[in-house]
Amino acid sequence: MKHHDDRRFRIANQEALIGVALVLINFLWWYGFAYGLGGQPVSDYTWIFGMPAWFVYSCMGGFILMVVLVAFVVKYLLTDIPFDEEEDRE
């Protein structure tokens, strides 16, 4: 059986794309808050719990967001597939 005929490879490719999407979401979230809110003079920063708001939103908020997204993806989007060879049933 060739790998392009095997449904496991289609599932693996789809799940790899989901992983890439999660990485891009994480990076865009972090970059947007870190450089969007952090690209100003320190005297203009907003502070939350003694830390700059850009840090709280980008690092701490991003971590919480990614934990929730990864939990959702694992529970609802990823598929349990067997690793053993499927036999041809003709």
Contact map, one row per residue, 1 for C-alpha under 8 A:
111011000000000000000000000000000000000000000000000000000000000000000000000000000000000100
111111000000000000000000000000000000000000000000000000000000000000000000000000000000000000
111111001000000000000000000000000000000000000000000000000000000000000000000000000000000000
011111101100000000000000000000000000000000000000000000000000000000000000000000000000000000
111111100000000000000000000000000000000000000000000000000000000000000000000000000000000000
111111111100000000000000000000000000000000000000000000000000000000000000000000000000000000
000111111110000000000000000000000000000000000000000000000000000000000000000000000000000000
000001111111000000000000000000000000000000000000000000000000000000000000000000001000000000
001101111111100000000000000000000000000000000000000000000000000000000000000000000000000000
000101111111110000000000000000000000000000000000000000000000000000000000000000000000000000
000000111111111000000000000000000000000000000000000000000000000000000000000000100000000000
000000011111111100000000000000000000000000000000000000000000000000000000000000000000000000
000000001111111110000000000000000000000000000000000000000000000000000000000000000000000000
000000000111111111000000000000000000000000000000000000000000000000000000000000000000000000
000000000011111111100000000000000000000000000000000000000000000000000000000001000000000000
000000000001111111110000000000000000000000000000000000000000000000000000000000000000000000
000000000000111111111000000000000000000000000000000000000000000000000000000000000000000000
000000000000011111111100000000000000000000000000000000000000000000000000000000000000000000
000000000000001111111110000000000000000000000000000000000000000000000000000000000000000000
000000000000000111111111000000000000000000000000000000000000000000000000000000000000000000
000000000000000011111111100000000000000000000000000000000000000000000000000000000000000000
000000000000000001111111110000000000000000000000000000000000000001001100000000000000000000
000000000000000000111111111000000000000000000000000000000000000000000000000000000000000000
000000000000000000011111111100000000000000000000000000000000000000000000000000000000000000
000000000000000000001111111110000000000000000000000000000000000000000000000000000000000000
000000000000000000000111111111000000000000000000000000000000010001000000000000000000000000
000000000000000000000011111111100000000000000000000000000000000000000000000000000000000000
000000000000000000000001111111110000000000000000000000000000000000000000000000000000000000
000000000000000000000000111111111000000000000000000000000100010000000000000000000000000000
000000000000000000000000011111111100000000000000000000001110010000000000000000000000000000
000000000000000000000000001111111111000000000000000000000100000000000000000000000000000000
000000000000000000000000000111111111100000000000000000000100000000000000000000000000000000
000000000000000000000000000011111111110000000000000001101100000000000000000000000000000000
000000000000000000000000000001111111111000000000000001101100000000000000000000000000000000
000000000000000000000000000000111111111000000000000001000000000000000000000000000000000000
000000000000000000000000000000111111111000000000000001000000000000000000000000000000000000
000000000000000000000000000000011111111100001000000011000000000000000000000000000000000000
000000000000000000000000000000001111111100001000000001100000000000000000000000000000000000
000000000000000000000000000000000111111110000000000000000000000000000000000000000000000000
000000000000000000000000000000000000111111011000000000000000000000000000000000000000000000
000000000000000000000000000000000000001111111000000000000000000000000000000000000000000000
000000000000000000000000000000000000000111111000000000000000000000000000000000000000000000
000000000000000000000000000000000000000011111000000000000000000000000000000000000000000000
000000000000000000000000000000000000000111111100000000000000000000000000000000000000000000
000000000000000000000000000000000000110111111110000110000000000000000000000000000000000000
000000000000000000000000000000000000000000011111000110000000000000000000000000000000000000
000000000000000000000000000000000000000000001111111110000000000000000000000000000000000000
000000000000000000000000000000000000000000000111111110010000000000000000000000000000000000
000000000000000000000000000000000000000000000011111000000000000000000000000000000000000000
000000000000000000000000000000000000000000000011111100000000000000000000000000000000000000
000000000000000000000000000000000000000000000011111110110000000000000000000000000000000000
000000000000000000000000000000000000000000001111011111110000000000000000000000000000000000
000000000000000000000000000000000000100000001111001111111000000000000000000000000000000000
000000000000000000000000000000001111110000000000000111111100000000000000000000000000000000
000000000000000000000000000000001100010000000000001111111111000000000000000000000000000000
000000000000000000000000000000000000000000000001001111111111100000000000000000000000000000
000000000000000000000000000001001100000000000000000011111111110000000000000000000000000000
000000000000000000000000000011111100000000000000000001111111110000000000000000000000000000
000000000000000000000000000001000000000000000000000000111111111000000000000000000000000000
000000000000000000000000000000000000000000000000000000111111111100000000000000000000000000
000000000000000000000000000000000000000000000000000000011111111110000000000000000000000000
000000000000000000000000010011000000000000000000000000001111111111000000000000000000000000
000000000000000000000000000000000000000000000000000000000011111111100000000000000000000000
000000000000000000000000000000000000000000000000000000000001111111110000000000000000000000
000000000000000000000000000000000000000000000000000000000000111111111000000000000000000000
000000000000000000000100010000000000000000000000000000000000011111111100000000000000000000
000000000000000000000000000000000000000000000000000000000000001111111110000000000000000000
000000000000000000000000000000000000000000000000000000000000000111111111000000000000000000
000000000000000000000100000000000000000000000000000000000000000011111111100000000000000000
000000000000000000000100000000000000000000000000000000000000000001111111110000000000000000
000000000000000000000000000000000000000000000000000000000000000000111111111000000000000000
000000000000000000000000000000000000000000000000000000000000000000011111111110000000000000
000000000000000000000000000000000000000000000000000000000000000000001111111111000000000000
000000000000000000000000000000000000000000000000000000000000000000000111111111000000000000
000000000000000000000000000000000000000000000000000000000000000000000011111111000000000000
000000000000000000000000000000000000000000000000000000000000000000000001111111000000000000
000000000000000000000000000000000000000000000000000000000000000000000001111111100000000000
000000000000001000000000000000000000000000000000000000000000000000000000111111110000000000
000000000010000000000000000000000000000000000000000000000000000000000000000011111000000000
000000000000000000000000000000000000000000000000000000000000000000000000000001111100000000
000000010000000000000000000000000000000000000000000000000000000000000000000000111110000000
000000000000000000000000000000000000000000000000000000000000000000000000000000011111000000
000000000000000000000000000000000000000000000000000000000000000000000000000000001111100000
000000000000000000000000000000000000000000000000000000000000000000000000000000000111110000
000000000000000000000000000000000000000000000000000000000000000000000000000000000011111000
000000000000000000000000000000000000000000000000000000000000000000000000000000000001111100
000000000000000000000000000000000000000000000000000000000000000000000000000000000000111110
100000000000000000000000000000000000000000000000000000000000000000000000000000000000011111
000000000000000000000000000000000000000000000000000000000000000000000000000000000000001111
000000000000000000000000000000000000000000000000000000000000000000000000000000000000000111
